[in-house]
Amino acid sequence: MAFSPDGKKIVTGSVDKTARVWNSNGTGVFNGHNDAILSVAFSPDGKKILTGSVDKTARVWSEDGSGAPLVL
């Protein structure tokens, strides 16, 4: 898990293959990996989320969930 730069949100990764952004408005769910997510981080400006998975990919997501992630 990781805190956003402003400390108002938390991103978590899970063995259920999802990443979730937690804040006072609820939870945003990011689906797309084919295996457990072991690493998560926010970009320094808090607008992107990086996830790393056992499926041997990393993905860069928009924090608001818009658009498709960049798959690395």
mmJSON file of the N, C-alpha and C atoms, coordinates in Angstrom:
{"data_MODEL":{"atom_site":{
"group_PDB":["ATOM","ATOM","ATOM","ATOM","ATOM","ATOM","ATOM","ATOM","ATOM","ATOM","ATOM","ATOM","ATOM","ATOM","ATOM","ATOM","ATOM","ATOM","ATOM","ATOM","ATOM","ATOM","ATOM","ATOM","ATOM","ATOM","ATOM","ATOM","ATOM","ATOM","ATOM","ATOM","ATOM","ATOM","ATOM","ATOM","ATOM","ATOM","ATOM","ATOM","ATOM","ATOM","ATOM","ATOM","ATOM","ATOM","ATOM","ATOM","ATOM","ATOM","ATOM","ATOM","ATOM","ATOM","ATOM","ATOM","ATOM","ATOM","ATOM","ATOM","ATOM","ATOM","ATOM","ATOM","ATOM","ATOM","ATOM","ATOM","ATOM","ATOM","ATOM","ATOM","ATOM","ATOM","ATOM","ATOM","ATOM","ATOM","ATOM","ATOM","ATOM","ATOM","ATOM","ATOM","ATOM","ATOM","ATOM","ATOM","ATOM","ATOM","ATOM","ATOM","ATOM","ATOM","ATOM","ATOM","ATOM","ATOM","ATOM","ATOM","ATOM","ATOM","ATOM","ATOM","ATOM","ATOM","ATOM","ATOM","ATOM","ATOM","ATOM","ATOM","ATOM","ATOM","ATOM","ATOM","ATOM","ATOM","ATOM","ATOM","ATOM","ATOM","ATOM","ATOM","ATOM","ATOM","ATOM","ATOM","ATOM","ATOM","ATOM","ATOM","ATOM","ATOM","ATOM","ATOM","ATOM","ATOM","ATOM","ATOM","ATOM","ATOM","ATOM","ATOM","ATOM","ATOM","ATOM","ATOM","ATOM","ATOM","ATOM","ATOM","ATOM","ATOM","ATOM","ATOM","ATOM","ATOM","ATOM","ATOM","ATOM","ATOM","ATOM","ATOM","ATOM","ATOM","ATOM","ATOM","ATOM","ATOM","ATOM","ATOM","ATOM","ATOM","ATOM","ATOM","ATOM","ATOM","ATOM","ATOM","ATOM","ATOM","ATOM","ATOM","ATOM","ATOM","ATOM","ATOM","ATOM","ATOM","ATOM","ATOM","ATOM","ATOM","ATOM","ATOM","ATOM","ATOM","ATOM","ATOM","ATOM","ATOM","ATOM","ATOM","ATOM","ATOM","ATOM","ATOM","ATOM","ATOM","ATOM","ATOM","ATOM","ATOM","ATOM","ATOM"],
"id":[1,2,3,4,5,6,7,8,9,10,11,12,13,14,15,16,17,18,19,20,21,22,23,24,25,26,27,28,29,30,31,32,33,34,35,36,37,38,39,40,41,42,43,44,45,46,47,48,49,50,51,52,53,54,55,56,57,58,59,60,61,62,63,64,65,66,67,68,69,70,71,72,73,74,75,76,77,78,79,80,81,82,83,84,85,86,87,88,89,90,91,92,93,94,95,96,97,98,99,100,101,102,103,104,105,106,107,108,109,110,111,112,113,114,115,116,117,118,119,120,121,122,123,124,125,126,127,128,129,130,131,132,133,134,135,136,137,138,139,140,141,142,143,144,145,146,147,148,149,150,151,152,153,154,155,156,157,158,159,160,161,162,163,164,165,166,167,168,169,170,171,172,173,174,175,176,177,178,179,180,181,182,183,184,185,186,187,188,189,190,191,192,193,194,195,196,197,198,199,200,201,202,203,204,205,206,207,208,209,210,211,212,213,214,215,216],
"type_symbol":["N","C","C","N","C","C","N","C","C","N","C","C","N","C","C","N","C","C","N","C","C","N","C","C","N","C","C","N","C","C","N","C","C","N","C","C","N","C","C","N","C","C","N","C","C","N","C","C","N","C","C","N","C","C","N","C","C","N","C","C","N","C","C","N","C","C","N","C","C","N","C","C","N","C","C","N","C","C","N","C","C","N","C","C","N","C","C","N","C","C","N","C","C","N","C","C","N","C","C","N","C","C","N","C","C","N","C","C","N","C","C","N","C","C","N","C","C","N","C","C","N","C","C","N","C","C","N","C","C","N","C","C","N","C","C","N","C","C","N","C","C","N","C","C","N","C","C","N","C","C","N","C","C","N","C","C","N","C","C","N","C","C","N","C","C","N","C","C","N","C","C","N","C","C","N","C","C","N","C","C","N","C","C","N","C","C","N","C","C","N","C","C","N","C","C","N","C","C","N","C","C","N","C","C","N","C","C","N","C","C","N","C","C","N","C","C"],
"label_atom_id":["N","CA","C","N","CA","C","N","CA","C","N","CA","C","N","CA","C","N","CA","C","N","CA","C","N","CA","C","N","CA","C","N","CA","C","N","CA","C","N","CA","C","N","CA","C","N","CA","C","N","CA","C","N","CA","C","N","CA","C","N","CA","C","N","CA","C","N","CA","C","N","CA","C","N","CA","C","N","CA","C","N","CA","C","N","CA","C","N","CA","C","N","CA","C","N","CA","C","N","CA","C","N","CA","C","N","CA","C","N","CA","C","N","CA","C","N","CA","C","N","CA","C","N","CA","C","N","CA","C","N","CA","C","N","CA","C","N","CA","C","N","CA","C","N","CA","C","N","CA","C","N","CA","C","N","CA","C","N","CA","C","N","CA","C","N","CA","C","N","CA","C","N","CA","C","N","CA","C","N","CA","C","N","CA","C","N","CA","C","N","CA","C","N","CA","C","N","CA","C","N","CA","C","N","CA","C","N","CA","C","N","CA","C","N","CA","C","N","CA","C","N","CA","C","N","CA","C","N","CA","C","N","CA","C","N","CA","C","N","CA","C","N","CA","C","N","CA","C","N","CA","C"],
"label_alt_id":[null,null,null,null,null,null,null,null,null,null,null,null,null,null,null,null,null,null,null,null,null,null,null,null,null,null,null,null,null,null,null,null,null,null,null,null,null,null,null,null,null,null,null,null,null,null,null,null,null,null,null,null,null,null,null,null,null,null,null,null,null,null,null,null,null,null,null,null,null,null,null,null,null,null,null,null,null,null,null,null,null,null,null,null,null,null,null,null,null,null,null,null,null,null,null,null,null,null,null,null,null,null,null,null,null,null,null,null,null,null,null,null,null,null,null,null,null,null,null,null,null,null,null,null,null,null,null,null,null,null,null,null,null,null,null,null,null,null,null,null,null,null,null,null,null,null,null,null,null,null,null,null,null,null,null,null,null,null,null,null,null,null,null,null,null,null,null,null,null,null,null,null,null,null,null,null,null,null,null,null,null,null,null,null,null,null,null,null,null,null,null,null,null,null,null,null,null,null,null,null,null,null,null,null,null,null,null,null,null,null,null,null,null,null,null,null],
"label_comp_id":["MET","MET","MET","ALA","ALA","ALA","PHE","PHE","PHE","SER","SER","SER","PRO","PRO","PRO","ASP","ASP","ASP","GLY","GLY","GLY","LYS","LYS","LYS","LYS","LYS","LYS","ILE","ILE","ILE","VAL","VAL","VAL","THR","THR","THR","GLY","GLY","GLY","SER","SER","SER","VAL","VAL","VAL","ASP","ASP","ASP","LYS","LYS","LYS","THR","THR","THR","ALA","ALA","ALA","ARG","ARG","ARG","VAL","VAL","VAL","TRP","TRP","TRP","ASN","ASN","ASN","SER","SER","SER","ASN","ASN","ASN","GLY","GLY","GLY","THR","THR","THR","GLY","GLY","GLY","VAL","VAL","VAL","PHE","PHE","PHE","ASN","ASN","ASN","GLY","GLY","GLY","HIS","HIS","HIS","ASN","ASN","ASN","ASP","ASP","ASP","ALA","ALA","ALA","ILE","ILE","ILE","LEU","LEU","LEU","SER","SER","SER","VAL","VAL","VAL","ALA","ALA","ALA","PHE","PHE","PHE","SER","SER","SER","PRO","PRO","PRO","ASP","ASP","ASP","GLY","GLY","GLY","LYS","LYS","LYS","LYS","LYS","LYS","ILE","ILE","ILE","LEU","LEU","LEU","THR","THR","THR","GLY","GLY","GLY","SER","SER","SER","VAL","VAL","VAL","ASP","ASP","ASP","LYS","LYS","LYS","THR","THR","THR","ALA","ALA","ALA","ARG","ARG","ARG","VAL","VAL","VAL","TRP","TRP","TRP","SER","SER","SER","GLU","GLU","GLU","ASP","ASP","ASP","GLY","GLY","GLY","SER","SER","SER","GLY","GLY","GLY","ALA","ALA","ALA","PRO","PRO","PRO","LEU","LEU","LEU","VAL","VAL","VAL","LEU","LEU","LEU"],
"label_asym_id":["A","A","A","A","A","A","A","A","A","A","A","A","A","A","A","A","A","A","A","A","A","A","A","A","A","A","A","A","A","A","A","A","A","A","A","A","A","A","A","A","A","A","A","A","A","A","A","A","A","A","A","A","A","A","A","A","A","A","A","A","A","A","A","A","A","A","A","A","A","A","A","A","A","A","A","A","A","A","A","A","A","A","A","A","A","A","A","A","A","A","A","A","A","A","A","A","A","A","A","A","A","A","A","A","A","A","A","A","A","A","A","A","A","A","A","A","A","A","A","A","A","A","A","A","A","A","A","A","A","A","A","A","A","A","A","A","A","A","A","A","A","A","A","A","A","A","A","A","A","A","A","A","A","A","A","A","A","A","A","A","A","A","A","A","A","A","A","A","A","A","A","A","A","A","A","A","A","A","A","A","A","A","A","A","A","A","A","A","A","A","A","A","A","A","A","A","A","A","A","A","A","A","A","A","A","A","A","A","A","A","A","A","A","A","A","A"],
"label_entity_id":["1","1","1","1","1","1","1","1","1","1","1","1","1","1","1","1","1","1","1","1","1","1","1","1","1","1","1","1","1","1","1","1","1","1","1","1","1","1","1","1","1","1","1","1","1","1","1","1","1","1","1","1","1","1","1","1","1","1","1","1","1","1","1","1","1","1","1","1","1","1","1","1","1","1","1","1","1","1","1","1","1","1","1","1","1","1","1","1","1","1","1","1","1","1","1","1","1","1","1","1","1","1","1","1","1","1","1","1","1","1","1","1","1","1","1","1","1","1","1","1","1","1","1","1","1","1","1","1","1","1","1","1","1","1","1","1","1","1","1","1","1","1","1","1","1","1","1","1","1","1","1","1","1","1","1","1","1","1","1","1","1","1","1","1","1","1","1","1","1","1","1","1","1","1","1","1","1","1","1","1","1","1","1","1","1","1","1","1","1","1","1","1","1","1","1","1","1","1","1","1","1","1","1","1","1","1","1","1","1","1","1","1","1","1","1","1"],
"label_seq_id":[1,1,1,2,2,2,3,3,3,4,4,4,5,5,5,6,6,6,7,7,7,8,8,8,9,9,9,10,10,10,11,11,11,12,12,12,13,13,13,14,14,14,15,15,15,16,16,16,17,17,17,18,18,18,19,19,19,20,20,20,21,21,21,22,22,22,23,23,23,24,24,24,25,25,25,26,26,26,27,27,27,28,28,28,29,29,29,30,30,30,31,31,31,32,32,32,33,33,33,34,34,34,35,35,35,36,36,36,37,37,37,38,38,38,39,39,39,40,40,40,41,41,41,42,42,42,43,43,43,44,44,44,45,45,45,46,46,46,47,47,47,48,48,48,49,49,49,50,50,50,51,51,51,52,52,52,53,53,53,54,54,54,55,55,55,56,56,56,57,57,57,58,58,58,59,59,59,60,60,60,61,61,61,62,62,62,63,63,63,64,64,64,65,65,65,66,66,66,67,67,67,68,68,68,69,69,69,70,70,70,71,71,71,72,72,72],
"pdbx_PDB_ins_code":[null,null,null,null,null,null,null,null,null,null,null,null,null,null,null,null,null,null,null,null,null,null,null,null,null,null,null,null,null,null,null,null,null,null,null,null,null,null,null,null,null,null,null,null,null,null,null,null,null,null,null,null,null,null,null,null,null,null,null,null,null,null,null,null,null,null,null,null,null,null,null,null,null,null,null,null,null,null,null,null,null,null,null,null,null,null,null,null,null,null,null,null,null,null,null,null,null,null,null,null,null,null,null,null,null,null,null,null,null,null,null,null,null,null,null,null,null,null,null,null,null,null,null,null,null,null,null,null,null,null,null,null,null,null,null,null,null,null,null,null,null,null,null,null,null,null,null,null,null,null,null,null,null,null,null,null,null,null,null,null,null,null,null,null,null,null,null,null,null,null,null,null,null,null,null,null,null,null,null,null,null,null,null,null,null,null,null,null,null,null,null,null,null,null,null,null,null,null,null,null,null,null,null,null,null,null,null,null,null,null,null,null,null,null,null,null],
"Cartn_x":[0.826,0.0,0.869,0.275,1.012,0.033,0.518,-0.261,-0.031,-1.064,-0.907,-0.024,0.575,1.449,0.76,-0.541,-1.252,-1.76,-1.567,-1.966,-3.453,-4.231,-5.687,-6.21,-5.367,-5.79,-4.756,-5.21,-4.327,-4.606,-3.559,-3.727,-3.211,-3.97,-3.586,-3.594,-2.764,-2.763,-3.183,-3.698,-4.269,-4.026,-4.143,-4.063,-5.303,-6.354,-7.54,-7.364,-6.128,-5.742,-6.256,-6.66,-7.149,-6.277,-6.276,-5.731,-6.921,-6.889,-7.995,-7.448,-8.119,-7.799,-8.882,-8.458,-9.366,-9.319,-10.511,-10.608,-11.962,-12.249,-13.497,-14.729,-14.556,-15.687,-15.969,-15.174,-15.376,-14.102,-14.271,-13.153,-13.2,-12.063,-11.937,-11.225,-11.72,-11.139,-10.494,-9.276,-8.522,-8.328,-8.93,-8.847,-8.025,-7.288,-6.558,-5.41,-4.841,-3.75,-4.302,-3.436,-3.816,-3.331,-2.711,-2.237,-2.14,-1.701,-1.647,-0.825,-1.258,-0.531,0.276,1.589,2.474,3.051,3.016,3.601,2.66,2.545,1.735,2.439,2.216,2.79,1.999,1.997,1.474,2.623,2.345,3.319,3.484,4.579,4.787,3.651,2.968,1.866,0.519,0.492,-0.726,-1.718,-1.36,-2.301,-2.206,-1.176,-0.987,-0.737,-1.1,-0.84,-0.074,0.958,1.736,1.451,1.17,0.992,1.954,2.493,3.367,2.796,2.805,2.108,2.991,2.563,3.188,3.037,2.089,1.906,3.011,4.039,5.235,4.962,3.924,3.677,3.584,3.849,3.579,2.586,1.706,0.705,0.689,0.52,0.398,-1.028,-1.756,-3.172,-3.374,-4.402,-4.843,-5.517,-5.218,-5.754,-7.268,-7.877,-9.339,-9.994,-9.165,-9.686,-10.039,-9.801,-10.15,-9.116,-9.563,-8.678,-8.101,-7.442,-6.783,-5.405,-4.926,-3.598,-2.506,-1.345,-0.151,0.432,0.623,1.133,2.614,3.417,4.871,5.293],
"Cartn_y":[-1.171,0.0,1.232,2.341,3.6,4.747,5.798,7.017,7.945,8.706,9.737,10.845,11.653,12.723,13.687,13.905,14.818,14.128,12.804,12.058,11.807,12.093,11.953,10.646,9.895,8.651,7.571,6.325,5.168,4.257,3.701,2.691,1.368,0.299,-1.042,-1.991,-3.01,-4.085,-5.361,-6.322,-7.507,-8.766,-9.912,-11.196,-11.449,-10.631,-10.782,-10.091,-9.658,-9.057,-7.636,-6.961,-5.586,-4.656,-3.397,-2.32,-1.448,-0.885,-0.034,1.258,2.362,3.653,3.951,4.176,4.413,5.886,6.491,7.858,8.035,9.222,9.45,9.327,9.364,9.237,7.798,6.861,5.462,4.854,3.861,3.102,3.077,3.292,3.103,1.79,0.976,-0.338,-0.338,-0.853,-0.94,-2.413,-2.859,-4.249,-4.322,-5.407,-5.593,-6.57,-6.717,-7.678,-9.096,-10.046,-11.452,-12.258,-11.582,-12.258,-11.224,-11.653,-10.795,-9.53,-8.442,-7.168,-7.066,-6.959,-6.931,-5.555,-4.641,-3.319,-2.247,-1.166,-0.022,1.263,2.325,3.626,4.723,5.905,7.108,7.854,8.553,9.467,10.644,11.394,12.52,13.56,13.724,14.696,14.074,12.748,12.072,11.784,12.066,11.883,10.515,9.77,8.437,7.428,6.174,5.059,4.013,3.461,2.391,1.111,0.018,-1.284,-2.274,-3.151,-4.219,-5.551,-6.531,-7.786,-9.0,-10.107,-11.407,-11.812,-11.198,-11.51,-10.933,-10.376,-9.845,-8.576,-7.813,-6.517,-5.459,-4.238,-3.053,-2.227,-1.547,-0.714,0.658,1.658,3.041,3.478,3.829,4.173,5.647,6.253,7.567,7.375,8.225,8.076,8.111,8.841,8.924,7.753,6.815,5.632,5.832,7.007,7.261,6.654,6.232,5.708,4.346,3.777,2.481,2.706,1.752,1.898,1.672,2.245,1.959,0.672,-0.341,-1.642,-1.723,-2.034,-2.161,-3.592],
"Cartn_z":[0.0,0.0,0.0,-0.47,-0.51,-0.305,0.361,0.531,-0.65,-1.017,-2.038,-1.479,-2.35,-1.874,-0.899,-1.078,-0.169,1.094,1.195,2.379,2.513,1.478,1.563,0.983,0.292,-0.344,-0.086,-0.19,-0.071,-1.254,-1.862,-2.903,-2.343,-2.602,-2.158,-3.346,-3.287,-4.27,-3.57,-4.34,-3.724,-4.544,-3.878,-4.572,-5.415,-5.262,-6.121,-7.473,-7.765,-9.052,-9.242,-8.166,-8.269,-7.432,-7.829,-7.004,-6.639,-5.44,-4.99,-4.42,-4.769,-4.183,-3.153,-1.941,-0.826,-0.445,-0.291,0.216,0.89,1.359,2.084,1.198,-0.134,-1.057,-1.461,-1.003,-1.37,-1.913,-2.761,-3.295,-4.813,-5.46,-6.895,-7.142,-8.058,-8.322,-9.701,-9.769,-11.016,-11.355,-12.459,-12.915,-14.192,-14.364,-15.612,-15.499,-14.315,-14.149,-14.166,-14.529,-14.584,-13.39,-12.418,-11.211,-10.099,-8.946,-7.758,-8.006,-7.408,-7.449,-6.169,-6.315,-5.164,-4.864,-5.842,-5.653,-6.168,-5.413,-5.823,-5.407,-6.158,-5.82,-6.521,-5.925,-6.565,-7.223,-8.322,-8.899,-7.929,-8.035,-7.123,-7.131,-8.272,-8.317,-7.939,-7.69,-7.272,-8.38,-9.626,-10.732,-11.407,-11.125,-11.717,-10.613,-10.897,-9.996,-10.782,-10.185,-10.788,-10.018,-10.745,-10.126,-10.759,-9.938,-10.408,-9.983,-10.89,-10.647,-10.873,-10.281,-10.519,-11.985,-12.703,-14.126,-15.005,-14.362,-15.02,-15.826,-15.433,-16.044,-14.96,-15.388,-14.572,-15.371,-14.679,-15.352,-14.717,-15.577,-15.121,-15.396,-14.344,-14.409,-14.091,-14.655,-14.204,-12.855,-11.894,-10.549,-10.521,-11.445,-11.467,-12.194,-12.717,-13.381,-14.851,-15.382,-16.778,-17.716,-18.878,-19.912,-19.584,-20.567,-20.397,-19.791,-18.992,-18.423,-19.451,-19.197,-19.982,-19.42,-20.259,-19.83,-20.172,-19.171,-19.357,-19.118],
"occupancy":[1.0,1.0,1.0,1.0,1.0,1.0,1.0,1.0,1.0,1.0,1.0,1.0,1.0,1.0,1.0,1.0,1.0,1.0,1.0,1.0,1.0,1.0,1.0,1.0,1.0,1.0,1.0,1.0,1.0,1.0,1.0,1.0,1.0,1.0,1.0,1.0,1.0,1.0,1.0,1.0,1.0,1.0,1.0,1.0,1.0,1.0,1.0,1.0,1.0,1.0,1.0,1.0,1.0,1.0,1.0,1.0,1.0,1.0,1.0,1.0,1.0,1.0,1.0,1.0,1.0,1.0,1.0,1.0,1.0,1.0,1.0,1.0,1.0,1.0,1.0,1.0,1.0,1.0,1.0,1.0,1.0,1.0,1.0,1.0,1.0,1.0,1.0,1.0,1.0,1.0,1.0,1.0,1.0,1.0,1.0,1.0,1.0,1.0,1.0,1.0,1.0,1.0,1.0,1.0,1.0,1.0,1.0,1.0,1.0,1.0,1.0,1.0,1.0,1.0,1.0,1.0,1.0,1.0,1.0,1.0,1.0,1.0,1.0,1.0,1.0,1.0,1.0,1.0,1.0,1.0,1.0,1.0,1.0,1.0,1.0,1.0,1.0,1.0,1.0,1.0,1.0,1.0,1.0,1.0,1.0,1.0,1.0,1.0,1.0,1.0,1.0,1.0,1.0,1.0,1.0,1.0,1.0,1.0,1.0,1.0,1.0,1.0,1.0,1.0,1.0,1.0,1.0,1.0,1.0,1.0,1.0,1.0,1.0,1.0,1.0,1.0,1.0,1.0,1.0,1.0,1.0,1.0,1.0,1.0,1.0,1.0,1.0,1.0,1.0,1.0,1.0,1.0,1.0,1.0,1.0,1.0,1.0,1.0,1.0,1.0,1.0,1.0,1.0,1.0,1.0,1.0,1.0,1.0,1.0,1.0,1.0,1.0,1.0,1.0,1.0,1.0],
"B_iso_or_equiv":[0.0,0.0,0.0,0.0,0.0,0.0,0.0,0.0,0.0,0.0,0.0,0.0,0.0,0.0,0.0,0.0,0.0,0.0,0.0,0.0,0.0,0.0,0.0,0.0,0.0,0.0,0.0,0.0,0.0,0.0,0.0,0.0,0.0,0.0,0.0,0.0,0.0,0.0,0.0,0.0,0.0,0.0,0.0,0.0,0.0,0.0,0.0,0.0,0.0,0.0,0.0,0.0,0.0,0.0,0.0,0.0,0.0,0.0,0.0,0.0,0.0,0.0,0.0,0.0,0.0,0.0,0.0,0.0,0.0,0.0,0.0,0.0,0.0,0.0,0.0,0.0,0.0,0.0,0.0,0.0,0.0,0.0,0.0,0.0,0.0,0.0,0.0,0.0,0.0,0.0,0.0,0.0,0.0,0.0,0.0,0.0,0.0,0.0,0.0,0.0,0.0,0.0,0.0,0.0,0.0,0.0,0.0,0.0,0.0,0.0,0.0,0.0,0.0,0.0,0.0,0.0,0.0,0.0,0.0,0.0,0.0,0.0,0.0,0.0,0.0,0.0,0.0,0.0,0.0,0.0,0.0,0.0,0.0,0.0,0.0,0.0,0.0,0.0,0.0,0.0,0.0,0.0,0.0,0.0,0.0,0.0,0.0,0.0,0.0,0.0,0.0,0.0,0.0,0.0,0.0,0.0,0.0,0.0,0.0,0.0,0.0,0.0,0.0,0.0,0.0,0.0,0.0,0.0,0.0,0.0,0.0,0.0,0.0,0.0,0.0,0.0,0.0,0.0,0.0,0.0,0.0,0.0,0.0,0.0,0.0,0.0,0.0,0.0,0.0,0.0,0.0,0.0,0.0,0.0,0.0,0.0,0.0,0.0,0.0,0.0,0.0,0.0,0.0,0.0,0.0,0.0,0.0,0.0,0.0,0.0,0.0,0.0,0.0,0.0,0.0,0.0],
"pdbx_formal_charge":[null,null,null,null,null,null,null,null,null,null,null,null,null,null,null,null,null,null,null,null,null,null,null,null,null,null,null,null,null,null,null,null,null,null,null,null,null,null,null,null,null,null,null,null,null,null,null,null,null,null,null,null,null,null,null,null,null,null,null,null,null,null,null,null,null,null,null,null,null,null,null,null,null,null,null,null,null,null,null,null,null,null,null,null,null,null,null,null,null,null,null,null,null,null,null,null,null,null,null,null,null,null,null,null,null,null,null,null,null,null,null,null,null,null,null,null,null,null,null,null,null,null,null,null,null,null,null,null,null,null,null,null,null,null,null,null,null,null,null,null,null,null,null,null,null,null,null,null,null,null,null,null,null,null,null,null,null,null,null,null,null,null,null,null,null,null,null,null,null,null,null,null,null,null,null,null,null,null,null,null,null,null,null,null,null,null,null,null,null,null,null,null,null,null,null,null,null,null,null,null,null,null,null,null,null,null,null,null,null,null,null,null,null,null,null,null],
"auth_seq_id":[1,1,1,2,2,2,3,3,3,4,4,4,5,5,5,6,6,6,7,7,7,8,8,8,9,9,9,10,10,10,11,11,11,12,12,12,13,13,13,14,14,14,15,15,15,16,16,16,17,17,17,18,18,18,19,19,19,20,20,20,21,21,21,22,22,22,23,23,23,24,24,24,25,25,25,26,26,26,27,27,27,28,28,28,29,29,29,30,30,30,31,31,31,32,32,32,33,33,33,34,34,34,35,35,35,36,36,36,37,37,37,38,38,38,39,39,39,40,40,40,41,41,41,42,42,42,43,43,43,44,44,44,45,45,45,46,46,46,47,47,47,48,48,48,49,49,49,50,50,50,51,51,51,52,52,52,53,53,53,54,54,54,55,55,55,56,56,56,57,57,57,58,58,58,59,59,59,60,60,60,61,61,61,62,62,62,63,63,63,64,64,64,65,65,65,66,66,66,67,67,67,68,68,68,69,69,69,70,70,70,71,71,71,72,72,72],
"auth_comp_id":["MET","MET","MET","ALA","ALA","ALA","PHE","PHE","PHE","SER","SER","SER","PRO","PRO","PRO","ASP","ASP","ASP","GLY","GLY","GLY","LYS","LYS","LYS","LYS","LYS","LYS","ILE","ILE","ILE","VAL","VAL","VAL","THR","THR","THR","GLY","GLY","GLY","SER","SER","SER","VAL","VAL","VAL","ASP","ASP","ASP","LYS","LYS","LYS","THR","THR","THR","ALA","ALA","ALA","ARG","ARG","ARG","VAL","VAL","VAL","TRP","TRP","TRP","ASN","ASN","ASN","SER","SER","SER","ASN","ASN","ASN","GLY","GLY","GLY","THR","THR","THR","GLY","GLY","GLY","VAL","VAL","VAL","PHE","PHE","PHE","ASN","ASN","ASN","GLY","GLY","GLY","HIS","HIS","HIS","ASN","ASN","ASN","ASP","ASP","ASP","ALA","ALA","ALA","ILE","ILE","ILE","LEU","LEU","LEU","SER","SER","SER","VAL","VAL","VAL","ALA","ALA","ALA","PHE","PHE","PHE","SER","SER","SER","PRO","PRO","PRO","ASP","ASP","ASP","GLY","GLY","GLY","LYS","LYS","LYS","LYS","LYS","LYS","ILE","ILE","ILE","LEU","LEU","LEU","THR","THR","THR","GLY","GLY","GLY","SER","SER","SER","VAL","VAL","VAL","ASP","ASP","ASP","LYS","LYS","LYS","THR","THR","THR","ALA","ALA","ALA","ARG","ARG","ARG","VAL","VAL","VAL","TRP","TRP","TRP","SER","SER","SER","GLU","GLU","GLU","ASP","ASP","ASP","GLY","GLY","GLY","SER","SER","SER","GLY","GLY","GLY","ALA","ALA","ALA","PRO","PRO","PRO","LEU","LEU","LEU","VAL","VAL","VAL","LEU","LEU","LEU"],
"auth_asym_id":["A","A","A","A","A","A","A","A","A","A","A","A","A","A","A","A","A","A","A","A","A","A","A","A","A","A","A","A","A","A","A","A","A","A","A","A","A","A","A","A","A","A","A","A","A","A","A","A","A","A","A","A","A","A","A","A","A","A","A","A","A","A","A","A","A","A","A","A","A","A","A","A","A","A","A","A","A","A","A","A","A","A","A","A","A","A","A","A","A","A","A","A","A","A","A","A","A","A","A","A","A","A","A","A","A","A","A","A","A","A","A","A","A","A","A","A","A","A","A","A","A","A","A","A","A","A","A","A","A","A","A","A","A","A","A","A","A","A","A","A","A","A","A","A","A","A","A","A","A","A","A","A","A","A","A","A","A","A","A","A","A","A","A","A","A","A","A","A","A","A","A","A","A","A","A","A","A","A","A","A","A","A","A","A","A","A","A","A","A","A","A","A","A","A","A","A","A","A","A","A","A","A","A","A","A","A","A","A","A","A","A","A","A","A","A","A"],
"auth_atom_id":["N","CA","C","N","CA","C","N","CA","C","N","CA","C","N","CA","C","N","CA","C","N","CA","C","N","CA","C","N","CA","C","N","CA","C","N","CA","C","N","CA","C","N","CA","C","N","CA","C","N","CA","C","N","CA","C","N","CA","C","N","CA","C","N","CA","C","N","CA","C","N","CA","C","N","CA","C","N","CA","C","N","CA","C","N","CA","C","N","CA","C","N","CA","C","N","CA","C","N","CA","C","N","CA","C","N","CA","C","N","CA","C","N","CA","C","N","CA","C","N","CA","C","N","CA","C","N","CA","C","N","CA","C","N","CA","C","N","CA","C","N","CA","C","N","CA","C","N","CA","C","N","CA","C","N","CA","C","N","CA","C","N","CA","C","N","CA","C","N","CA","C","N","CA","C","N","CA","C","N","CA","C","N","CA","C","N","CA","C","N","CA","C","N","CA","C","N","CA","C","N","CA","C","N","CA","C","N","CA","C","N","CA","C","N","CA","C","N","CA","C","N","CA","C","N","CA","C","N","CA","C","N","CA","C","N","CA","C","N","CA","C","N","CA","C","N","CA","C","N","CA","C"],
"pdbx_PDB_model_num":[1,1,1,1,1,1,1,1,1,1,1,1,1,1,1,1,1,1,1,1,1,1,1,1,1,1,1,1,1,1,1,1,1,1,1,1,1,1,1,1,1,1,1,1,1,1,1,1,1,1,1,1,1,1,1,1,1,1,1,1,1,1,1,1,1,1,1,1,1,1,1,1,1,1,1,1,1,1,1,1,1,1,1,1,1,1,1,1,1,1,1,1,1,1,1,1,1,1,1,1,1,1,1,1,1,1,1,1,1,1,1,1,1,1,1,1,1,1,1,1,1,1,1,1,1,1,1,1,1,1,1,1,1,1,1,1,1,1,1,1,1,1,1,1,1,1,1,1,1,1,1,1,1,1,1,1,1,1,1,1,1,1,1,1,1,1,1,1,1,1,1,1,1,1,1,1,1,1,1,1,1,1,1,1,1,1,1,1,1,1,1,1,1,1,1,1,1,1,1,1,1,1,1,1,1,1,1,1,1,1,1,1,1,1,1,1]
}}}
